[in-house]
Amino acid sequence: MVKIALQIKATLECIEKLYTNHPHYQWFLKLKCSSCGEVSDKFIELTEADKVPQKHNRSETNLLIKCKLCSRENSMDVIEGSNGIYTNNDVNKFKTLVIFDCRGVEPVDFEPKSGWIAEAEDEGKKFEDVDLTEKEWADYDEKNQASVGVYELEWQFIKVK
């Protein structure tokens, strides 16, 4: 089992907090088979709230996937409680947003899509279902009469203990 963290870095404009609708957020990941090195051609959906039974034992996992090339059965879980919040204090630094428990696969790419939550500064508006597909998002906070946004979204995967 390898634990891999997804870290993000972004520029926030008048946003205090950026996070996902955890545990129902759909993580879209490209995965690499640890056995043969095959990388999935499509993004694969993984949600912590969804569980599938494993065939060889009685436990459940968030994702059970068979490698197209070597036919090895691999699984992956979102580690419960590993959800992080990116704040305006984290700007220009990578911060862990979620940790995956990987068995036979590891994530190599991420597609942010929609389902993010952005909270404006000074107890401003809470924006639900923010779409970061384009790696940026902008709106207007009527309460504070200010432009808000998330820009220059980047991510990386790192192995953690």
Legacy VTK file of the C-alpha trace (Angstrom):
# vtk DataFile Version 3.0
C-alpha trace
ASCII
DATASET POLYDATA
POINTS 161 float
0.000 0.000 0.000
1.307 3.365 -1.030
-0.193 6.583 0.268
-0.170 9.397 -2.276
-1.276 12.958 -1.525
-2.827 15.295 -4.067
-1.539 18.795 -3.388
-2.821 22.000 -4.948
-1.465 25.522 -5.306
-3.479 28.530 -6.509
-3.823 32.273 -6.422
-6.934 33.359 -4.509
-8.664 36.693 -5.029
-10.752 37.679 -1.973
-11.290 33.969 -1.199
-10.629 32.767 2.345
-11.147 29.012 1.840
-11.216 26.598 -1.104
-12.173 22.955 -0.602
-14.174 20.068 -2.075
-17.652 18.770 -1.298
-16.112 15.947 0.723
-16.863 12.949 0.876
-19.102 13.237 -2.197
-16.580 15.010 -4.430
-15.756 13.053 -7.586
-11.991 12.853 -8.040
-11.114 12.401 -11.719
-7.693 10.762 -11.993
-5.496 9.124 -14.593
-3.924 6.043 -13.053
-0.714 4.154 -13.749
-0.478 0.398 -13.119
2.436 -0.304 -10.774
2.889 -3.737 -12.312
3.246 -2.948 -16.038
3.336 0.867 -16.193
0.185 1.219 -18.314
-1.502 4.632 -17.878
-5.285 4.886 -18.235
-6.293 6.749 -21.394
-9.366 8.255 -19.713
-9.881 9.943 -16.371
-11.316 7.517 -13.828
-13.851 8.653 -11.227
-13.267 7.982 -7.543
-15.598 9.086 -4.729
-15.019 8.409 -1.027
-18.744 7.938 -0.357
-18.976 5.111 -2.938
-17.916 1.607 -1.919
-17.520 -1.516 -4.029
-16.896 -5.028 -2.678
-13.524 -6.624 -3.331
-13.727 -10.078 -4.886
-11.018 -11.853 -2.884
-11.925 -10.663 0.599
-14.870 -9.215 2.474
-13.699 -5.627 2.590
-14.869 -2.740 0.444
-12.918 -0.162 -1.510
-13.659 3.126 -3.260
-12.276 1.939 -6.605
-11.627 -1.517 -8.010
-10.036 -1.508 -11.455
-8.472 -4.077 -13.750
-5.445 -3.066 -15.827
-6.196 -3.272 -19.552
-2.660 -4.401 -20.367
-1.656 -6.926 -17.678
-5.145 -7.732 -16.265
-3.952 -7.138 -12.702
-6.748 -6.144 -10.327
-5.915 -2.938 -8.444
-7.753 -0.849 -5.870
-7.669 2.627 -4.418
-9.299 4.424 -1.499
-9.670 7.984 -0.332
-8.268 8.008 3.196
-11.102 9.030 5.470
-10.565 12.393 7.142
-7.667 13.342 4.851
-9.555 16.200 3.229
-7.730 19.508 3.477
-8.746 23.125 3.017
-6.707 25.527 0.899
-6.763 28.974 2.543
-5.545 32.438 1.662
-2.579 31.741 4.008
-1.505 28.886 1.690
-1.231 30.976 -1.498
1.873 30.163 -3.591
2.506 26.982 -1.567
1.438 23.424 -2.299
-0.947 22.028 0.308
-2.375 18.522 0.629
-6.037 18.373 -0.303
-6.596 14.604 -0.074
-4.620 11.387 0.432
-5.204 8.203 -1.535
-4.378 4.686 -0.366
-3.135 3.001 -3.555
-2.811 -0.742 -4.115
-1.332 -1.581 -7.515
-2.009 1.830 -9.098
-0.950 5.400 -8.546
-2.432 8.667 -9.791
-0.453 10.538 -12.455
-2.916 13.273 -13.478
-5.935 15.075 -12.050
-8.888 16.893 -13.593
-10.525 19.285 -11.084
-14.008 19.713 -12.684
-16.929 21.077 -10.605
-18.003 20.482 -7.008
-15.583 22.842 -5.258
-16.636 25.250 -2.520
-15.126 28.736 -2.249
-15.802 30.974 0.741
-15.231 34.697 0.281
-13.200 36.721 2.783
-14.807 38.795 5.559
-17.695 36.338 6.006
-18.746 36.922 2.418
-20.696 34.647 0.143
-20.174 30.885 0.086
-19.971 29.738 -3.540
-21.081 26.121 -3.986
-20.361 23.900 -7.000
-17.429 25.978 -8.267
-16.108 24.617 -11.586
-12.302 24.540 -11.841
-12.139 22.588 -15.116
-10.372 25.552 -16.755
-7.963 25.838 -13.761
-9.532 29.182 -12.865
-12.852 30.609 -11.754
-14.201 34.105 -11.132
-17.433 35.526 -9.717
-18.735 38.473 -7.713
-19.472 38.605 -3.985
-22.473 40.920 -3.609
-22.203 40.944 0.195
-18.674 42.430 0.134
-19.068 44.073 -3.283
-15.840 42.505 -4.511
-14.601 40.329 -7.332
-13.576 36.861 -6.206
-11.606 34.208 -7.993
-9.283 31.241 -8.092
-6.435 31.473 -10.596
-3.312 29.585 -11.699
-4.472 26.282 -10.201
-1.688 23.701 -10.178
-1.382 20.268 -8.620
1.136 17.573 -7.862
1.185 14.101 -6.361
3.616 13.177 -3.589
4.179 9.961 -1.652
3.484 10.277 2.058
4.017 8.028 5.072
LINES 1 162
161 0 1 2 3 4 5 6 7 8 9 10 11 12 13 14 15 16 17 18 19 20 21 22 23 24 25 26 27 28 29 30 31 32 33 34 35 36 37 38 39 40 41 42 43 44 45 46 47 48 49 50 51 52 53 54 55 56 57 58 59 60 61 62 63 64 65 66 67 68 69 70 71 72 73 74 75 76 77 78 79 80 81 82 83 84 85 86 87 88 89 90 91 92 93 94 95 96 97 98 99 100 101 102 103 104 105 106 107 108 109 110 111 112 113 114 115 116 117 118 119 120 121 122 123 124 125 126 127 128 129 130 131 132 133 134 135 136 137 138 139 140 141 142 143 144 145 146 147 148 149 150 151 152 153 154 155 156 157 158 159 160
